[in-house]
C-alpha cells in the first residue's frame, strides 16, 4: 500500500508542469491578441513575461510576480519581480506584464544581478482600470475605457518596452515605487 502511494506522490509535481508552460503561452497569446505588442514579439531580441503580478497596499505596499525570460523565443531562465511602495495607496490588483529587449545590451542589462527600472521607464497599459509604477520616482501610467481607448503605441526606451494587461482588482494610489527584478538562469 505504501509503495503505490509513494509512487503517486512522486508523480504529482509532473502533473502541474504542463499547466505552468500553458500559463506562459496563454499570457503571450493574450498580449499578441492586444495588437500593440504583437510586432515586438517578432522583432525583439528577447522578452520577460509575467503571467500574474499581485499588488496590494495600504500606505505601504508591494507587488510580487514570477516570470520567464526568453531570448530568440527560447526559454533562458526565470525572473522574479519585487516592488515596494510608500505613499497614499489602498487596495489590490493583479496584472500581467511583458518587457521586451530591443538588443543584446538591454537583455544583458536585465539579466544582470538585480536589475531595477529607471525613473524614466514607461509602461503601456492595454486594458481599463490598470496602473503600475515603473520607476524609482513613481512614474506611472493608467488607462480607462478599455484597450481600444488606451494608449496603444510604444517605443523602446533605453532598449526596453513594457506592456501591462489588467486582470482584476481596484487600487487607489499616489505613491513612490520601483520594480526590481532578479534573474536566475535555467
VEXKE-143114 format. One record per residue: residue number from 1; x, y, z of N, C-alpha, C in turn. Coordinates in steps of 0.05 Angstrom, whole numbers. Layout:
REM residues N
NUM; X; Y; Z; X; Y; Z; X; Y; Z
...
***
This chain:
REM residues 186
1; 16; -24; 0; 0; 0; 0; 17; 25; 0
2; 39; 25; 15; 56; 49; 17; 70; 54; -10
3; 79; 33; -23; 94; 37; -48; 78; 51; -70
4; 53; 42; -76; 37; 56; -96; 31; 85; -88
5; 26; 90; -62; 20; 117; -53; 45; 135; -56
6; 68; 124; -49; 93; 139; -52; 99; 145; -81
7; 94; 126; -99; 98; 130; -128; 80; 151; -138
8; 55; 151; -129; 36; 172; -137; 44; 199; -128
9; 54; 201; -103; 64; 227; -93; 88; 238; -109
10; 105; 220; -118; 128; 228; -134; 119; 239; -162
11; 96; 230; -172; 87; 239; -198; 72; 266; -197
12; 62; 274; -174; 46; 298; -173; 60; 323; -184
13; 85; 329; -178; 97; 353; -190; 97; 353; -220
14; 99; 330; -233; 100; 329; -262; 73; 334; -274
15; 51; 330; -259; 25; 336; -269; 20; 366; -273
16; 34; 383; -258; 30; 412; -259; 49; 426; -277
17; 69; 414; -287; 88; 427; -305; 76; 436; -331
18; 60; 420; -345; 47; 429; -370; 29; 453; -364
19; 16; 454; -341; -2; 476; -335; 14; 502; -333
20; 38; 501; -321; 55; 524; -318; 64; 534; -346
21; 72; 515; -363; 80; 523; -390; 57; 535; -405
22; 33; 524; -402; 9; 535; -415; 3; 563; -405
23; 7; 568; -380; 2; 595; -369; 20; 616; -383
24; 44; 610; -388; 62; 628; -402; 54; 631; -431
25; 47; 609; -445; 38; 611; -472; 12; 627; -474
26; -7; 622; -456; -32; 636; -456; -27; 666; -452
27; -8; 673; -435; -2; 702; -430; 10; 715; -455
28; 28; 701; -468; 40; 711; -493; 18; 715; -514
29; 0; 695; -516; -22; 697; -535; -41; 721; -529
30; -45; 726; -503; -62; 748; -494; -50; 775; -503
31; -24; 777; -499; -10; 802; -508; -10; 805; -538
32; -6; 783; -553; -7; 784; -582; -35; 792; -592
33; -56; 782; -579; -83; 790; -586; -89; 819; -582
34; -74; 832; -564; -77; 861; -558; -66; 878; -580
35; -54; 867; -601; -44; 880; -625; -19; 897; -620
36; -20; 917; -602; 2; 936; -599; 29; 922; -594
37; 31; 902; -577; 57; 889; -572; 64; 867; -592
38; 45; 861; -611; 50; 838; -629; 76; 841; -645
39; 81; 864; -656; 105; 868; -672; 131; 865; -655
40; 129; 872; -629; 152; 869; -612; 160; 840; -609
41; 141; 822; -608; 147; 793; -606; 163; 784; -630
42; 158; 796; -654; 171; 788; -678; 199; 800; -681
43; 203; 824; -670; 229; 838; -675; 247; 840; -650
44; 237; 835; -626; 254; 838; -602; 276; 817; -601
45; 298; 825; -588; 320; 806; -583; 310; 785; -563
46; 294; 794; -544; 283; 776; -524; 261; 790; -508
47; 250; 776; -488; 229; 787; -472; 227; 772; -445
48; 215; 786; -426; 208; 773; -400; 178; 775; -398
49; 165; 753; -390; 136; 752; -388; 128; 744; -360
50; 109; 759; -348; 100; 754; -321; 69; 749; -323
51; 60; 724; -321; 31; 719; -324; 14; 733; -303
52; 23; 733; -278; 8; 746; -257; 27; 760; -237
53; 22; 787; -234; 36; 802; -214; 14; 811; -195
54; 17; 805; -169; -2; 812; -149; 9; 837; -134
55; -9; 857; -131; -1; 882; -119; -21; 890; -98
56; -12; 899; -74; -31; 907; -53; -17; 929; -37
57; -34; 946; -24; -22; 967; -8; -43; 981; 9
58; -33; 990; 32; -47; 1008; 50; -26; 1025; 63
59; -20; 1048; 53; 2; 1066; 60; 28; 1054; 50
60; 35; 1030; 59; 59; 1016; 50; 48; 993; 32
61; 61; 989; 9; 51; 968; -9; 73; 953; -21
62; 65; 933; -37; 85; 917; -51; 72; 901; -72
63; 89; 890; -89; 80; 873; -111; 100; 850; -114
64; 90; 828; -125; 108; 805; -129; 97; 789; -153
65; 116; 779; -169; 108; 762; -192; 131; 746; -201
66; 125; 723; -212; 146; 705; -223; 142; 703; -253
67; 164; 704; -268; 162; 703; -297; 185; 687; -309
68; 184; 687; -335; 205; 674; -351; 218; 693; -370
69; 243; 688; -376; 258; 705; -395; 265; 688; -419
70; 260; 700; -443; 265; 687; -468; 284; 703; -485
71; 301; 689; -500; 318; 702; -520; 314; 687; -546
72; 307; 701; -567; 301; 689; -593; 279; 667; -589
73; 260; 672; -572; 237; 654; -566; 245; 628; -552
74; 269; 628; -541; 279; 604; -526; 280; 612; -497
75; 270; 594; -480; 269; 598; -451; 298; 598; -440
76; 305; 620; -426; 332; 623; -416; 334; 622; -386
77; 312; 627; -372; 312; 627; -343; 288; 640; -332
78; 287; 642; -305; 264; 654; -293; 272; 681; -280
79; 252; 698; -277; 256; 724; -265; 235; 728; -243
80; 243; 741; -222; 224; 748; -201; 223; 778; -198
81; 198; 788; -197; 194; 817; -195; 186; 823; -166
82; 199; 844; -155; 193; 854; -128; 187; 884; -131
83; 168; 893; -116; 163; 922; -116; 155; 930; -88
84; 166; 952; -79; 158; 964; -53; 150; 992; -58
85; 129; 1001; -44; 120; 1029; -48; 111; 1041; -22
86; 112; 1067; -21; 102; 1082; 3; 88; 1107; -7
87; 66; 1114; 6; 50; 1137; -1; 21; 1130; 2
88; 4; 1148; -8; -25; 1142; -7; -32; 1120; -26
89; -41; 1098; -15; -49; 1075; -31; -67; 1057; -15
90; -87; 1045; -28; -105; 1027; -15; -118; 1009; -35
91; -116; 983; -30; -129; 964; -48; -110; 942; -58
92; -118; 929; -78; -102; 908; -90; -110; 903; -119
93; -91; 893; -134; -97; 887; -162; -78; 865; -172
94; -85; 854; -195; -68; 834; -208; -66; 842; -237
95; -43; 838; -249; -39; 844; -277; -17; 827; -289
96; -17; 825; -315; 4; 811; -330; 23; 832; -342
97; 48; 826; -345; 67; 845; -355; 87; 831; -374
98; 94; 845; -395; 115; 836; -413; 135; 859; -417
99; 161; 852; -416; 182; 871; -421; 198; 861; -445
100; 200; 877; -466; 215; 870; -490; 243; 882; -489
101; 262; 867; -499; 290; 876; -500; 297; 880; -530
102; 304; 905; -536; 309; 912; -564; 334; 899; -575
103; 355; 896; -558; 380; 885; -567; 394; 870; -545
104; 418; 860; -551; 433; 844; -532; 441; 860; -507
105; 447; 885; -511; 455; 902; -488; 432; 904; -468
106; 407; 909; -478; 384; 911; -460; 379; 884; -446
107; 381; 862; -461; 377; 835; -450; 398; 830; -428
108; 423; 836; -433; 444; 832; -414; 440; 849; -389
109; 431; 874; -393; 426; 891; -370; 404; 880; -352
110; 382; 870; -365; 360; 858; -349; 369; 833; -335
111; 385; 816; -348; 392; 791; -336; 417; 793; -317
112; 428; 817; -315; 449; 821; -295; 437; 820; -267
113; 453; 818; -247; 443; 815; -220; 426; 839; -211
114; 401; 833; -204; 383; 852; -192; 379; 878; -208
115; 367; 875; -232; 360; 898; -249; 338; 914; -236
116; 338; 941; -239; 317; 958; -229; 310; 978; -251
117; 284; 982; -255; 275; 1002; -275; 284; 1030; -267
118; 291; 1046; -286; 299; 1074; -281; 273; 1091; -278
119; 276; 1115; -269; 254; 1133; -264; 240; 1140; -290
120; 254; 1139; -313; 242; 1147; -338; 229; 1124; -353
121; 229; 1100; -342; 217; 1077; -356; 187; 1083; -361
122; 177; 1074; -383; 148; 1078; -389; 134; 1051; -392
123; 108; 1052; -387; 92; 1028; -389; 67; 1035; -405
124; 59; 1016; -423; 35; 1020; -438; 14; 1001; -426
125; -8; 1012; -417; -29; 996; -404; -50; 990; -426
126; -56; 965; -430; -73; 957; -452; -102; 952; -445
127; -110; 953; -419; -138; 949; -412; -146; 970; -391
128; -171; 972; -387; -182; 993; -369; -175; 987; -340
129; -173; 1008; -324; -171; 1006; -295; -144; 997; -285
130; -123; 997; -300; -97; 988; -291; -79; 1011; -286
131; -61; 1008; -267; -39; 1027; -263; -16; 1012; -251
132; 8; 1021; -258; 32; 1007; -247; 55; 1026; -248
133; 70; 1027; -226; 95; 1043; -225; 116; 1029; -241
134; 133; 1044; -253; 155; 1032; -268; 181; 1046; -263
135; 184; 1060; -240; 209; 1073; -235; 212; 1081; -206
136; 235; 1089; -199; 241; 1096; -171; 229; 1123; -163
137; 221; 1139; -182; 209; 1165; -175; 179; 1165; -178
138; 167; 1141; -180; 138; 1140; -181; 125; 1143; -209
139; 140; 1140; -230; 130; 1142; -257; 107; 1122; -260
140; 84; 1130; -269; 62; 1112; -271; 45; 1118; -296
141; 30; 1098; -304; 13; 1100; -327; -14; 1088; -321
142; -35; 1099; -330; -61; 1087; -326; -78; 1091; -351
143; -100; 1076; -353; -118; 1079; -375; -146; 1073; -366
144; -166; 1083; -381; -194; 1076; -376; -208; 1073; -402
145; -230; 1059; -402; -246; 1056; -426; -239; 1033; -443
146; -222; 1015; -434; -216; 991; -449; -192; 994; -467
147; -182; 972; -477; -157; 972; -493; -160; 989; -518
148; -183; 992; -529; -186; 1008; -553; -183; 1038; -548
149; -187; 1047; -523; -184; 1075; -516; -157; 1080; -503
150; -143; 1059; -496; -117; 1063; -482; -96; 1071; -503
151; -75; 1083; -492; -52; 1089; -509; -40; 1062; -518
152; -39; 1058; -544; -30; 1031; -553; -6; 1033; -572
153; 9; 1055; -571; 34; 1056; -585; 56; 1058; -565
154; 78; 1045; -572; 101; 1045; -553; 126; 1044; -569
155; 147; 1054; -557; 174; 1053; -568; 192; 1043; -546
156; 215; 1034; -555; 235; 1025; -535; 246; 1050; -521
157; 251; 1047; -495; 265; 1068; -480; 289; 1054; -467
158; 312; 1063; -474; 337; 1051; -465; 337; 1021; -470
159; 326; 1014; -493; 327; 986; -502; 305; 968; -491
160; 285; 979; -477; 264; 963; -466; 236; 976; -471
161; 216; 959; -475; 189; 968; -478; 171; 950; -460
162; 153; 962; -445; 137; 947; -426; 107; 951; -431
163; 93; 928; -430; 64; 929; -433; 51; 915; -409
164; 27; 924; -401; 12; 912; -379; -16; 907; -387
165; -28; 885; -379; -56; 879; -383; -67; 873; -355
166; -88; 889; -347; -100; 885; -321; -116; 859; -320
167; -115; 845; -297; -130; 821; -293; -154; 826; -274
168; -150; 844; -256; -172; 850; -237; -162; 865; -213
169; -181; 875; -197; -175; 889; -173; -180; 918; -175
170; -177; 932; -153; -181; 960; -151; -161; 972; -132
171; -146; 992; -141; -126; 1004; -124; -125; 1034; -129
172; -125; 1049; -107; -122; 1078; -107; -93; 1083; -98
173; -79; 1100; -112; -52; 1105; -103; -40; 1131; -114
174; -23; 1142; -98; -5; 1164; -105; 20; 1158; -89
175; 37; 1142; -100; 59; 1131; -84; 85; 1132; -100
176; 107; 1127; -86; 133; 1124; -98; 141; 1095; -97
177; 148; 1084; -120; 154; 1056; -121; 175; 1050; -143
178; 187; 1027; -142; 205; 1018; -163; 204; 988; -165
179; 206; 978; -190; 206; 950; -194; 235; 940; -196
180; 240; 918; -181; 266; 905; -182; 262; 877; -192
181; 282; 867; -207; 280; 841; -219; 305; 824; -213
182; 301; 799; -207; 323; 781; -202; 321; 759; -223
183; 342; 754; -237; 343; 734; -259; 358; 709; -249
184; 347; 686; -256; 360; 661; -249; 361; 643; -274
185; 385; 639; -285; 387; 622; -310; 376; 594; -305
186; 366; 582; -326; 356; 554; -323; 378; 535; -321
***
